[in-house]
Amino acid sequence: MRLKNIRVTKLFGLFDHDISVRLDDRVTIIHGPNGFGKTAILKMAQALLTNHFSTFRRAPFSTFTVTG
């Protein structure tokens, strides 16, 4: 499965992120200050694709949506 978009709302109770994956360029750069959830989002996406759903219990969030 190739991800097209990742959306997380209320990550850590604060942040809403909408990441469009650049399929044509095959590289998407995610940047932001420390503590805004970059690593948490990537871990959640990996957990979804590898069926390790216990990862979703580690970071508080409202919704996590992936389109492929």
Order of alpha helices (4+ residues) and beta strands (2+ residues): beta-beta-alpha-beta
